[in-house]
Amino acid sequence: MLDANITQVKFADWLLLTRSCSLVSGGTTQELTPLNYKILSYFILNPNRIVSRDEFISSVWENHYVDDNAINKAISDLRRILKSSDSAQILIKTHYKKGYSFVCDVEFVREVKLEDRGELHTQASEINVQEDVPINSAVPINGVEKKTVNFHKKFFQIVPNKIFLLTVTIFLCVSTLVSYWFLKEPEPIKFESKKLSISDDSIYFILSPSPSNEKLAVTKENVKTGIDEIFLIDLDTHKNTKIISEQYDSYPIGWSSNSNSIFYQIINNALRICEVWRADFKVSNEVSLKEKILDCDSQYILSMVTDEQHNRMIYTKFGYRNVPSLSALVSRDLETGEEFQVSSPNIDSYGERFVSLSPNKEKIAFIRMQTGISQIHIANPDGSMQRKVHESNARINRVEWDKNSQVLLWYEARTQQLFSYDTNLAELKKTAVSRNNFSNIVVSKEAFIATTKASDADIYTYNTKRNSFEQVTDTRNNEFAPISSDKGFYFFSDNDGLMLSSYLDGELTVLASALNMDSLVGGDFNKSDGLMALYQRNKVVLYKPEENEKIDSFLLENRIVHLAWLNKTKLLLILEGNQSEQHIWTLDLDTEKLQKIIHNDARRVAKADTNKIIYQDFYNNLHLFDPTDGTSELLLSLKGYPYINWRFLDNHIYYTTGNNLIKFSLETQEETTFFNEFSVEDNFIIDFSIVKNSDMENIILQIHKLRSNEVVLLERIE
């Protein structure tokens, strides 16, 4: 294996990152499986010579019995990954009856000692505390310190204030004139909507237009049984026909390329049922045949595309790397059932949430979800030539190919914008939409089809002493990020901009906010001085809501995954690194310095009692970490749940899996389940906060709700 001091290996167009076991080329990152990494490492250490199969078995598989098919598959998987760079250079050659050779020169990058700072950057597992780093200089990565300086401070050191102010004034005047004459924002698209669905107080979601653009499959909840069924809408006649009605919920997830068959998924999470079926249509659109394709073992709705020419389908398979919520794209032979992996998402993401096949069958597009980020990637159907083409702070639910097979189309509901991206020219265009009541827009028949909003999030409170719920908000807007204080709590809403509200002493008030933030991921409240720490992407904002005063802000180089107060002058931050790792740092608000304290990858962090820290890892395990001696112990394992959210208070961990709230005592190891007598029905708990008095807890809940809606055809008004 590679020496522990080697941090990177350069070869061809690739950069191997040994800490994260991933490959980088042209902005694309491919995470390797342990076997891929071991084989590639052995090739790197033995370049330009033939390695026999027996040598592989003894060195990589360590003399365990391995048949020829396993070796062939392992080499084939690694070849496919290495073909995905722009050069597509053949790096692994087969020598008949002799073995394989890695035909490439390699360059090793090792850790270096920074003599001028007296630091030795060592392997992450060997160090628990890193020396303070100023926030306005780059964090040293792999022992190499970037010599970047905060622009604003450097500029003020060079240019006198009066000259600077005059320069800024002239610049603003010129910019205003240029903006007025040349950069006027285009008028938003205006739509006239025509209803396609039948009004019966149902909930419609998951629009799936056929490749021929003649049919639309939609999921509709049966108001009597509560079971989700599949309807087919004829886009010429607008006729609604029920085509799939099963014992459990069913959802359309893909079509055959000739539009004569639909693939759908059956789910029942309580019974752990997940199946994928295919239904064939007659000329009259009646279902003539139904056939089960596979058992999918997932609590999530899949997506898929089919290529009948090669009798294959590509679908989102959940449970990648044993993480229930992490999905990868997998190609499956519909005749033999054999599968190979198409994409390799990083473990810090939620993986692939949608896949679309171009009309010429030469490219796929998919969405990779991360905390607060949606990324659009394209690749060949075998996973090669993968590259990221767009990234957004807004959620993107699906992406479609235009009929010319080179332009991608999608809609962002939060920003109310339609996007098109030319994959050949790398050109992005966006246009605002005048109305904001659409939760999804897809392109079909050179027109737009949408659903009106079917969901929102409202704020509730639950009093543990009275065992009672109280609904605080009831709007079509999303209320989110409840943050508790001594007197009550604050929360935010997204209604043509970020709005802050308070619920103090039982009184709901919309506050005039001086935050000036275009988006928000979350935050924490310091009860000792009434100060909020809020974050978005790579920015921290300190805000005092009682005075409506923005106290300070900090701009970091790396994206913030989560944030919590450690004490009055320090924040706990989970920062995303350059190799997709997510480590925990402290930010000193007085000195503006960062200090790394935990090297294990984390999703969420909180301060525990006696200055210890609780954090959640990628596998939904909760750990207690002591910064004084670097020791860590496992507190609670929630591996079996695809989604969790938690808080720590008075030696208890409160956590939700979406359907309930549970209180876990660290002292007695006992659990208390709330809501046994009071159901939140089919609603889903996204976030929560706690206000605790001497004899009871008041729990603030952000609950996702479903509402009746409609399917509409949108026609542009010129």
C-alpha positions in Angstrom: 0.0 0.0 0.0 1.0 3.6 -0.4 3.2 5.3 2.2 1.2 7.1 4.9 3.0 10.4 4.2 1.8 10.4 0.6 -1.2 12.7 0.4 -1.6 12.9 -3.4 -0.6 11.0 -6.5 -0.6 12.6 -9.9 -0.8 10.5 -13.1 -2.2 11.3 -16.6 -5.2 13.7 -16.0 -5.9 12.3 -12.6 -5.1 13.3 -9.0 -5.5 10.6 -6.4 -6.4 11.9 -2.9 -5.2 9.3 -0.5 -7.0 10.7 2.5 -10.4 10.4 1.0 -9.6 7.5 -1.4 -10.9 9.5 -4.3 -9.9 10.6 -7.8 -10.2 14.1 -9.2 -10.0 15.2 -12.8 -11.3 18.4 -14.4 -13.5 19.3 -11.4 -15.0 15.8 -11.2 -14.5 13.7 -8.1 -14.8 9.9 -8.2 -14.8 8.1 -4.8 -13.2 4.7 -4.9 -14.3 1.5 -3.2 -11.7 -0.1 -0.9 -10.9 -2.7 -3.6 -10.6 -0.1 -6.4 -8.2 1.8 -4.2 -6.1 -1.2 -3.3 -5.7 -2.2 -6.9 -4.9 1.3 -8.1 -2.4 1.7 -5.3 -0.6 -1.5 -6.3 -0.6 -0.4 -9.9 0.8 3.0 -8.9 3.6 1.4 -6.9 4.4 -0.9 -9.9 4.0 1.2 -13.0 5.1 0.2 -16.5 5.6 -3.5 -15.7 3.4 -6.6 -16.1 1.6 -7.7 -12.9 0.4 -11.3 -13.0 -2.9 -12.5 -11.7 -1.1 -14.6 -9.0 0.8 -11.5 -7.9 -2.5 -9.6 -7.6 -4.0 -12.5 -5.5 -1.1 -12.6 -3.1 -0.6 -8.8 -2.8 -4.1 -7.3 -3.1 -6.4 -10.1 -2.1 -3.7 -11.4 0.3 -3.9 -15.1 -0.9 -7.6 -15.4 -0.4 -9.3 -17.6 -3.0 -10.4 -15.4 -5.9 -11.9 -16.7 -9.1 -11.1 -15.2 -12.5 -14.5 -13.5 -12.8 -13.8 -11.5 -9.7 -10.5 -10.3 -11.0 -11.9 -9.5 -14.4 -14.8 -7.5 -12.8 -12.4 -5.6 -10.5 -10.1 -4.6 -13.3 -13.1 -3.7 -15.5 -14.6 -1.4 -12.8 -11.3 0.4 -12.4 -10.8 0.8 -16.1 -14.3 2.3 -16.4 -13.5 4.9 -13.7 -10.2 5.8 -15.3 -11.8 6.3 -18.7 -14.0 9.1 -17.4 -11.4 11.9 -17.7 -11.4 14.2 -20.7 -8.4 12.5 -22.3 -9.9 9.0 -21.9 -6.3 7.6 -22.0 -6.0 3.8 -21.7 -4.0 3.4 -18.5 -4.5 -0.4 -17.8 -3.4 -2.8 -20.6 -4.1 -6.5 -20.7 -1.3 -8.8 -21.7 -2.7 -12.1 -22.9 -2.0 -15.0 -20.4 0.5 -12.7 -18.6 -1.4 -10.1 -16.6 -1.9 -6.4 -16.6 0.3 -3.3 -16.7 -0.2 0.3 -15.6 1.3 2.4 -18.5 1.7 5.8 -16.9 4.3 7.9 -15.1 3.3 8.8 -11.5 4.3 11.7 -9.3 4.0 11.6 -5.5 3.1 14.5 -3.3 4.2 14.1 0.4 3.5 16.1 3.5 6.0 18.8 4.3 7.2 20.4 7.5 6.5 24.1 7.7 9.6 25.3 9.4 8.6 29.0 9.6 5.6 28.1 11.8 7.2 25.2 13.6 4.3 22.9 12.6 4.3 19.4 11.5 1.1 18.4 9.7 0.6 14.7 10.1 -1.9 12.1 9.3 -5.4 13.0 10.5 -5.7 10.0 12.8 -2.5 10.9 14.7 -3.5 14.4 15.8 -6.4 15.8 17.8 -5.7 19.5 17.9 -4.3 21.8 15.2 -2.7 25.1 15.8 -4.9 28.2 15.4 -5.3 29.4 11.9 -6.5 33.0 11.1 -9.9 32.9 9.4 -8.8 35.3 6.6 -5.9 33.1 5.5 -6.4 29.8 3.9 -6.5 26.6 6.0 -3.3 24.6 5.3 -4.2 21.5 3.3 -1.7 18.6 3.2 1.0 20.7 4.7 0.9 23.4 1.9 -0.1 26.8 3.1 -1.9 29.0 0.5 -0.6 32.5 0.6 -4.0 34.2 0.3 -4.8 37.4 2.1 -8.2 39.0 2.9 -8.7 41.4 0.1 -10.5 44.1 2.1 -7.9 44.4 4.8 -5.0 44.4 2.3 -6.7 47.0 0.2 -7.2 49.4 3.1 -3.5 49.0 4.1 -2.4 50.2 0.6 -5.0 52.8 -0.4 -5.8 55.8 1.8 -9.5 55.9 2.9 -10.4 59.1 1.0 -9.0 57.9 -2.3 -10.8 54.5 -1.8 -14.1 56.2 -1.1 -13.8 58.4 -4.2 -12.9 55.4 -6.3 -15.9 53.4 -5.0 -18.2 56.4 -5.6 -17.1 56.7 -9.2 -17.4 52.9 -9.7 -20.9 52.8 -8.3 -22.1 55.7 -10.5 -20.7 54.1 -13.6 -22.1 50.7 -12.7 -25.5 52.2 -12.1 -25.5 53.8 -15.6 -24.3 50.7 -17.3 -26.9 48.6 -15.4 -29.6 51.0 -16.4 -28.8 51.2 -20.1 -27.4 47.7 -20.9 -28.2 45.2 -18.1 -31.9 45.7 -17.4 -33.4 42.5 -16.1 -35.7 40.8 -18.6 -39.4 40.6 -17.9 -40.4 37.4 -16.0 -42.2 34.8 -18.0 -45.9 35.0 -17.6 -48.0 31.8 -17.8 -51.7 31.1 -18.4 -52.6 27.8 -16.7 -55.1 25.2 -17.9 -56.1 22.5 -15.4 -55.3 18.9 -16.4 -56.3 17.1 -13.2 -59.8 16.4 -11.8 -60.7 18.6 -8.7 -61.4 16.2 -5.9 -59.2 17.5 -3.0 -56.5 15.1 -3.9 -52.7 15.5 -3.7 -50.8 15.2 -7.1 -47.1 14.9 -7.3 -44.3 13.1 -9.3 -45.0 14.2 -12.8 -43.5 11.8 -15.4 -44.1 12.8 -19.1 -43.6 10.0 -21.7 -40.7 10.3 -24.2 -43.3 10.8 -26.9 -44.7 13.8 -25.0 -48.2 12.4 -25.5 -48.9 11.1 -22.0 -48.3 12.2 -18.5 -48.1 9.8 -15.5 -48.9 11.3 -12.1 -49.2 10.0 -8.6 -52.5 10.9 -6.9 -53.5 10.1 -3.4 -56.8 8.3 -3.0 -58.8 10.5 -0.5 -60.7 7.4 0.8 -58.0 4.9 1.3 -55.0 7.2 1.6 -53.1 5.1 -0.9 -51.1 6.7 -3.7 -52.2 5.5 -7.1 -50.9 6.2 -10.6 -53.1 8.1 -13.2 -52.4 8.7 -16.9 -53.3 12.0 -18.4 -53.7 12.3 -22.2 -52.1 15.6 -23.1 -54.3 16.0 -26.2 -57.7 15.2 -24.7 -56.8 15.9 -21.0 -58.5 12.6 -20.1 -57.5 11.2 -16.7 -57.3 7.4 -16.4 -56.3 5.3 -13.4 -53.8 2.8 -14.6 -52.1 1.5 -11.4 -54.0 0.8 -8.1 -52.1 -1.5 -5.7 -52.5 -2.5 -2.1 -49.6 -0.2 -1.3 -48.4 3.2 -2.5 -47.2 3.3 -6.1 -45.2 5.9 -8.0 -44.1 6.3 -11.7 -40.3 6.3 -11.9 -39.6 5.9 -15.6 -40.7 5.0 -19.2 -39.6 2.8 -22.0 -38.1 4.9 -24.8 -41.1 4.0 -27.1 -43.6 5.2 -24.5 -45.4 1.8 -24.6 -44.4 0.8 -21.1 -44.1 2.5 -17.7 -42.0 1.5 -14.8 -43.4 2.1 -11.3 -42.4 1.5 -7.7 -44.5 0.0 -4.9 -43.5 1.1 -1.3 -44.7 0.3 2.2 -42.2 1.4 4.7 -43.9 -0.2 7.7 -43.7 -3.7 6.1 -40.4 -2.9 4.4 -41.9 -3.6 0.9 -40.1 -2.0 -2.1 -40.6 -3.4 -5.6 -40.2 -2.1 -9.2 -42.7 -3.2 -11.8 -43.2 -2.7 -15.5 -46.7 -2.1 -17.0 -47.3 -2.4 -20.8 -50.1 -0.4 -22.6 -52.6 -1.3 -25.2 -53.4 1.2 -28.0 -56.3 2.4 -25.8 -53.9 3.2 -23.0 -55.2 0.3 -20.9 -52.7 -1.8 -19.1 -52.2 -5.2 -20.8 -49.4 -6.8 -18.8 -47.7 -6.2 -15.4 -44.3 -7.7 -14.6 -42.1 -7.4 -11.5 -38.6 -6.3 -12.3 -36.7 -6.3 -9.0 -36.9 -5.9 -5.2 -35.4 -2.4 -4.4 -35.1 -2.5 -0.6 -35.5 1.3 -0.1 -37.7 3.7 1.8 -37.1 6.4 -0.9 -38.8 6.9 -4.3 -36.4 5.9 -7.1 -35.8 7.3 -10.5 -34.8 5.4 -13.6 -34.3 5.4 -17.4 -34.2 2.5 -19.9 -32.3 1.7 -23.0 -34.2 -1.0 -24.9 -31.4 -1.3 -27.5 -29.1 -2.8 -24.9 -31.9 -4.1 -22.7 -30.7 -2.2 -19.7 -32.0 0.3 -17.2 -30.1 2.9 -15.1 -31.7 3.6 -11.7 -31.0 5.2 -8.3 -30.0 2.5 -5.9 -30.1 3.5 -2.2 -28.0 2.0 0.6 -24.7 2.7 -1.1 -21.8 2.1 1.3 -24.3 0.9 3.9 -25.8 4.4 4.3 -29.6 4.1 3.9 -30.1 7.6 2.5 -27.1 7.5 0.1 -27.9 6.5 -3.4 -25.7 5.7 -6.4 -26.6 5.2 -10.1 -26.5 1.5 -11.1 -26.9 0.0 -14.5 -28.9 -3.3 -14.6 -29.2 -5.9 -17.3 -33.0 -6.5 -17.6 -32.5 -10.1 -18.8 -29.8 -11.4 -16.5 -30.2 -9.0 -13.5 -26.5 -8.3 -13.5 -25.6 -4.8 -12.3 -22.6 -2.5 -12.4 -22.2 0.9 -10.6 -22.4 4.0 -12.8 -21.7 6.8 -10.3 -19.7 7.0 -7.1 -21.1 9.7 -4.8 -19.0 11.0 -1.9 -20.2 9.7 1.5 -20.7 13.3 2.7 -23.5 13.8 0.1 -27.0 12.2 -0.2 -26.1 10.8 -3.6 -28.1 10.8 -6.8 -31.8 11.8 -6.6 -32.8 11.8 -10.2 -31.6 10.5 -13.6 -32.5 11.5 -17.1 -31.4 10.0 -20.5 -30.8 12.2 -23.5 -33.0 11.6 -26.6 -30.0 10.3 -28.6 -29.2 7.9 -25.7 -25.6 9.1 -25.5 -25.7 11.0 -22.2 -27.3 10.8 -18.8 -27.9 13.8 -16.4 -28.5 13.4 -12.7 -28.8 15.5 -9.5 -26.4 15.0 -6.6 -27.7 16.3 -3.3 -25.6 17.7 -0.5 -26.5 19.6 2.6 -28.0 22.9 1.2 -26.7 22.2 -2.3 -28.0 20.6 -5.5 -25.4 19.6 -8.2 -26.2 18.7 -11.8 -23.8 16.1 -13.4 -23.7 14.6 -16.8 -21.9 11.4 -17.9 -21.9 8.6 -20.5 -24.4 5.9 -19.7 -21.6 3.7 -18.4 -20.5 6.4 -16.0 -17.4 7.5 -17.9 -16.7 11.2 -18.8 -18.6 12.4 -15.7 -18.5 16.1 -15.0 -20.4 18.6 -12.9 -22.1 21.3 -14.9 -24.1 23.3 -12.3 -24.4 23.9 -8.6 -27.1 25.7 -6.7 -28.1 26.6 -3.1 -31.7 26.0 -4.1 -33.2 22.6 -4.3 -33.5 21.1 -7.8 -35.9 18.1 -8.0 -35.4 17.0 -11.6 -33.6 17.9 -14.8 -34.8 17.2 -18.3 -33.0 17.0 -21.7 -34.3 19.2 -24.5 -35.1 17.5 -27.8 -31.7 18.4 -29.3 -29.9 16.2 -26.7 -27.4 18.9 -25.7 -29.5 21.3 -23.6 -30.6 20.6 -20.0 -33.7 22.2 -18.6 -34.8 22.6 -14.9 -36.8 24.7 -12.6 -35.9 26.1 -9.1 -39.1 26.6 -7.1 -37.4 28.7 -4.4 -35.8 31.2 -6.8 -38.8 30.9 -9.2 -36.5 30.6 -12.2 -36.3 28.4 -15.3 -32.8 27.3 -16.3 -31.3 26.0 -19.6 -27.8 24.8 -19.9 -26.0 24.1 -23.2 -23.7 21.2 -22.4 -21.6 21.8 -25.5 -21.1 25.6 -25.0 -21.1 25.4 -21.2 -23.6 28.3 -21.4 -26.2 28.9 -18.7 -29.4 30.9 -19.2 -32.1 31.6 -16.6 -35.5 33.3 -16.8 -37.7 34.4 -13.9 -41.3 33.1 -13.6 -43.9 35.6 -12.6 -46.0 33.3 -10.4 -44.7 31.5 -7.3 -47.3 28.9 -6.6 -45.7 26.0 -8.6 -43.9 23.3 -6.8 -42.6 21.6 -9.9 -42.3 22.3 -13.6 -41.4 19.8 -16.3 -41.1 20.2 -20.1 -43.3 18.2 -22.3 -44.6 18.6 -25.8 -42.7 21.9 -26.0 -44.9 23.2 -23.2 -44.6 23.4 -19.4 -46.5 21.1 -17.1 -46.6 21.8 -13.3 -48.3 21.1 -10.1 -49.5 23.8 -7.9 -47.9 23.7 -4.4 -48.7 20.5 -2.6 -46.7 21.0 0.5 -45.4 23.5 3.0 -43.9 23.5 6.5 -45.7 25.0 9.5 -44.6 25.6 13.1 -46.2 23.6 16.0 -45.5 23.5 19.7 -45.9 20.4 21.9 -46.2 20.8 25.7 -45.0 17.6 27.4 -46.8 18.4 30.7 -50.3 18.9 29.0 -49.6 16.4 26.2 -51.0 18.9 23.7 -50.2 20.3 20.3 -50.6 23.9 19.3 -50.3 25.1 15.6 -48.5 28.4 15.5 -48.5 29.1 11.7 -50.9 27.9 8.9 -49.7 29.4 5.6 -48.7 28.2 2.2 -45.2 29.5 2.9 -42.4 27.4 4.4 -41.6 28.2 8.0 -38.3 26.7 9.1 -35.3 26.8 11.4 -37.0 27.1 14.8 -34.4 28.5 17.3 -35.3 28.5 21.0 -34.6 31.3 23.5 -35.5 31.7 27.2 -38.8 33.4 26.5 -39.9 31.3 23.5 -38.5 30.9 20.0 -37.7 32.4 16.7 -38.2 31.0 13.2 -37.8 32.0 9.6 -40.1 31.9 6.5 -39.4 32.2 2.8 -42.0 34.6 1.3 -40.5 36.7 -1.5 -37.4 37.0 0.7 -36.2 35.8 4.1 -38.5 36.9 7.0 -37.9 36.5 10.7 -40.7 35.9 13.2 -40.8 35.4 17.0 -43.1 33.6 19.3 -42.4 35.0 22.7 -44.7 34.7 25.8 -47.4 33.2 23.5 -47.4 36.2 21.1 -46.6 35.7 17.4 -44.7 38.7 15.8 -43.2 39.3 12.4 -40.0 41.2 12.9 -38.3 43.7 10.7 -35.0 42.0 10.0 -31.7 43.7 9.2 -30.1 40.4 8.2 -29.9 41.0 4.4 -29.4 37.3 3.7 -30.6 35.8 0.4 -30.7 32.3 1.9 -30.3 30.5 5.2 -29.4 27.0 6.2 -29.7 27.2 10.0 -28.4 28.7 13.2 -28.1 28.6 17.0 -29.0 30.9 19.8 -26.7 31.9 22.7 -29.1 32.5 25.6 -26.4 34.2 27.8 -26.3 37.3 25.5 -29.3 36.9 23.3 -27.1 36.5 20.1 -28.0 34.3 17.1 -25.3 32.7 15.0 -26.7 32.1 11.5 -25.0 30.5 8.5 -25.4 30.2 4.7 -22.9 28.4 2.5 -19.6 29.9 3.7 -20.8 32.9 5.7 -21.5 33.3 9.4 -23.7 36.2 10.6 -24.1 37.3 14.2 -27.5 38.8 14.8 -29.3 40.2 17.9 -33.0 39.9 17.2 -34.3 41.9 20.1 -32.4 45.0 18.8 -32.8 44.0 15.2 -29.1 44.5 14.9 -26.5 42.7 12.8 -23.4 42.5 15.0 -20.8 41.0 12.8 -20.2 38.6 9.9 -17.4 36.2 8.9 -16.6 34.9 5.4 -14.9 31.5 5.3 -13.1 29.7 2.4 -14.9 26.4 3.0 -18.6 25.6 3.0 -20.3 25.4 6.4 -22.2 22.1 7.0 -23.4 22.9 10.5 -22.9 25.4 13.3 -23.4 25.6 17.1 -22.2 27.7 20.0 -19.4 26.4 22.2 -19.2 29.4 24.6 -19.7 33.2 24.4 -16.7 33.7 22.2 -16.4 30.5 20.2 -18.5 28.7 17.6 -18.4 25.0 16.7 -18.3 24.6 12.9 -18.4 21.6 10.6 -16.5 22.7 7.5 -16.3 20.9 4.2 -12.7 20.3 3.1 -11.1 20.1 -0.3 -11.2 16.3 -0.3 -14.9 16.2 0.6 -14.2 15.5 4.3 -16.2 17.3 6.9 -14.2 18.0 10.1 -15.1 20.0 13.2 -13.4 23.3 14.0 -13.8 26.1 16.5 -14.1 29.8 15.4 -12.8 32.3 17.9 -15.0 35.4 17.3 -12.5 37.8 18.9 -9.3 36.7 17.1 -11.1 35.4 14.0 -9.0 32.2 14.1 -10.0 28.6 13.2 -8.8 25.6 15.2 -9.5 22.0 14.0 -10.5 19.8 16.9 -12.1 16.7 15.4 -10.9 14.9 12.3 -13.6 12.3 11.9 -16.2 13.2 9.3 -19.4 14.7 10.8 -22.8 15.9 9.8 -24.0 17.7 12.9 -22.4 19.0 16.2 -23.5 20.4 19.6 -21.9 21.3 22.9 -22.3 18.8 25.7 -21.9 19.4 29.4 -18.4 20.1 30.8 -17.1 21.5 27.5 -17.3 18.1 25.7 -18.7 17.9 22.2 -21.4 15.6 20.7 -21.3 15.0 17.0 -23.1 12.8 14.4 -21.0 10.9 11.8 -22.0 9.9 8.3 -23.5 6.7 9.5 -25.9 8.3 12.0 -23.8 7.4 15.1 -23.6 10.0 17.9 -20.3 10.3 19.6 -19.1 12.2 22.7 -15.7 13.8 22.2 -13.3 15.3 24.8 -11.0 17.9 23.3 -8.7 17.8 26.3 -7.4 14.3 25.7 -8.8 13.6 22.2 -10.9 10.6 23.3 -14.2 9.7 21.8 -17.0 7.3 22.9 -20.1 6.1 21.1 -23.3 7.4 22.8 -26.1 6.2 20.5 -26.3 4.4 17.1 -29.2 5.3 14.8 -27.8 3.5 11.7 -31.2 2.0 10.9 -32.8 5.3 10.1 -32.4 7.1 6.8 -33.1 10.5 8.4 -32.5 11.8 11.8 -32.3 15.2 13.5 -31.3 15.7 17.1 -30.6 18.2 20.0 -28.8 17.8 23.3 -30.2 19.2 26.5 -29.6 18.4 30.2 -27.8 15.1 29.7 -30.5 13.9 27.2 -30.4 13.5 23.5 -33.7 14.4 21.8 -34.0 13.0 18.3 -36.6 12.6 15.5 -36.7 10.1 12.7 -39.4 12.1 10.9 -42.5 10.5 12.4 -41.9 10.8 16.1 -39.7 12.4 18.8 -37.7 10.4 21.3 -35.8 11.4 24.4 -32.7 9.4 25.3 -31.1 9.6 28.7 -27.3 9.3 28.7 -27.4 8.4 32.4 -30.0 5.6 32.4 -29.8 4.7 28.7 -33.7 4.8 28.7 -35.8 6.2 25.9 -39.1 8.2 26.2 -41.3 8.4 23.1 -43.5 11.4 22.7 -46.7 11.6 20.7 -47.9 8.2 21.7 -51.5 9.5 22.2 -51.3 12.4 19.8 -50.5 11.6 16.2 -49.0 14.0 13.7 -50.7 11.8 11.0 -48.9 11.7 7.7 -46.9 14.8 8.4 -43.2 14.7 8.6 -41.0 16.4 11.3 -38.1 18.1 9.6 -36.6 20.2 12.4 -37.3 21.0 16.1 -36.0 23.0 19.1 -36.7 22.8 22.8 -37.6 25.3 25.5 -37.3 23.7 28.9 -38.6 24.9 32.3 -38.4 23.2 35.6 -41.4 20.8 35.2 -42.0 20.5 31.5 -40.5 20.7 28.0 -42.0 22.9 25.3 -41.0 21.4 21.9 -41.1 23.6 18.8 -41.6 21.5 15.7 -41.2 22.3 12.0 -43.7 19.9 10.4 -44.0 19.3 6.7 -47.6 19.1 5.5 -49.3 17.9 2.3 -52.2 19.9 0.8 -54.6 19.3 -2.1 -53.4 20.7 -5.4 -53.8 20.5 -9.2 -51.9 19.5 -12.3 -51.8 22.3 -14.8 -50.6 23.0 -18.3 -48.7 26.3 -18.6 -48.8 28.3 -21.8 -46.5 31.3 -22.1 -48.2 34.7 -22.5 -46.2 36.9 -24.8 
